[in-house]
Amino acid sequence: MFEKELKEAQQNIDATGDDVAGRRRALEAAIILAGDLYYRISEYILSRIEKFRRRKSEFGRPVRADEKPNELNDQTRKGRRYRGGGQVSIAIEVVLAAVTAAALVFEKWESVFTSTAVGLGVGILTWAFAFVVERGLHVLADKIGDPPRTLQILTRYVALPSFLTMLFAGTLFVAARLLPGSSLLAISPLLSAAPFIAAASFIIFGSSLKVIGDILMWSVDDSREYQALLSERVLILNAYHAWTDELRRLDGPNNNGVAGTLPPATPALPVPPPPIPAAVFGTITPSELMSLPSAARMPVQTTTITTVADTAADPNGSPGLPANGRGAGPTGTLAAILIAIAALGLSGCVEPSQVTAVPVEQSATVQLLADASGVKNEPAYRAGGENLKRDLPDIVLEHKAAVVNVGWFGPNGWAPEPKKRIEMPKIMDAEVKKTDMGEAGIIPSVEAARKEQDEKAKVAASATMQDRNRIAVAQALNDVTVETLIPSPSINSACTDLDGVFGQIDEAPADHLMIWIILTDGRQNCRGRGQLQPLLNPKKNKAVVVMIIPGDPAAGREDFTIRKKMVLDACPWAVVISPDNPAIASAVSKAVAAAAATN
């Protein structure tokens, strides 16, 4: 739907070449476009959900408050049986018409070529007639509009009469063999018309069954269109994030506020879609997601984890549709006589991919430490705390953290005073349950198609669970406020001893990933403490990020550079950032990668 716009936006970006300013303008325009497209496709998705619920209610079936378009398996199976029965009926008539015509021609001219050609021609004409009848019934169904009423009309006034006419024509053929000549002479006009009556009845009956099947299978198209819209929304969102990341890389850590003018990371939907089934992972609503800070949230993926089959019987029933779901009025019973074999074959359709939620391994610990020795630059300190709070859910999810500890430098300038310890909820991922395909599994094309279906189901389910993981983590971190992260000016330890903090890092165990995020003015001013001592025990599992807060609002870049060098001399694999850095999560990822590169 919007792939062309995204492609043109990317082409505009690529066309800028080495022109940094032009590329920035192109990226900003592309980001705005992606945000607009996200809003528009979200509206399409909401419209599709509303249409699905309205159509389901028209069939007299219960509609859940959180329901999204999905294939209604009981109706779909029933529709396939009807459609298969109609195809069998039409195929029987095409073969009978072709064979009968060929036999008559051969009997008269005794030419195999001529009789074969005539038989094929009659068969094609019969199929064309069936196609026209089917199209006409579809037009009638569209004109009526109301699906239950359409089913009632097709059942009572098309399928049932044509079936009874088929029985009547069959009775005439039997009578032609059993009745005496005097009786046959009386009904000769009917006997002459019997083949044509039978042909028309087979065609109309088969066409009506196919149309009934199509109406019953409405949820298949709705589900397919809904999934296509979700996939395109993911494509738009991926482009948005890719362009946003590139723009941030262009601007660097000190972007003079450019990144701050970008559209929000996820546009809020105009009407919140229903929550995802609680069987997957808790129960939340998109409004809770949209209340999170922009960088800590992802779009609500209204992706189903597995195809939901609404197999509950309708206690009230509906015109032309029985409540027990075993047929459509009299036509279902009568048609079963003709299509028993086809129905048995169609009832064993391949089940949808079964996707389950499984927990991922979580072992990392995030240790947040804030300097309490009276940082004078309160605005910068608070900005750093707000940026850290915003990116904390991303840090937890990316590095599979199990625990987040919050502490302040103690009175001695380095020993942490614990303030909070938060156990993170389980982070879930999608896993496809292997389904036994039986003998069909040995066919390469069947096996490949099943793998493709499983992969698509897993991708959709993983995207959904990522969103739910993000919200669960954000909810667990609700108590971590900016006031918790940074001490107020009234709380003042005697001095700052970064050497002691680094010593604690040096002695910490390295059996799992430890991420240290330190907020400090970097002023080593405890008595007897001068330069920082190098860490003696570097390990792969010790990642260090130091946010240097300017000592006072008047401190310039040189002050930051001096203190950054002091930190890096002691811990070369650390990442040092300023409080206005908009990408703390990226800095943490760099620190983890740098730590992994150590011995």
DAZI-V784751 format. One record per run of one state. SS is the DSSP state (A for helix, B for strand, O for the rest). FROM is the first residue (numbers start at 1). TO is the last residue. If there is no record, write none. Layout:
# DAZI-V784751
SS_FROM_TO / SS_FROM_TO
This chain:
# DAZI-V784751
O_1_2 / A_3_14 / O_15_19 / A_20_58 / O_59_72 / A_73_109 / O_110_111 / A_112_144 / O_145_146 / A_147_178 / O_179_180 / A_181_186 / O_187_187 / A_188_216 / O_217_217 / A_218_251 / O_252_258 / A_259_261 / O_262_277 / A_278_281 / O_282_285 / A_286_290 / O_291_293 / A_294_296 / O_297_317 / B_318_318 / O_319_320 / B_321_321 / O_322_328 / A_329_338 / O_339_339 / A_340_346 / O_347_353 / B_354_359 / O_360_363 / B_364_370 / O_371_372 / B_373_373 / O_374_377 / A_378_398 / O_399_400 / B_401_409 / O_410_415 / B_416_423 / O_424_427 / B_428_433 / O_434_437 / A_438_442 / O_443_443 / A_444_476 / O_477_481 / A_482_485 / O_486_491 / B_492_492 / O_493_497 / A_498_507 / O_508_513 / B_514_520 / O_521_541 / B_542_548 / O_549_556 / A_557_570 / O_571_574 / B_575_578 / O_579_583 / A_584_596 / O_597_599
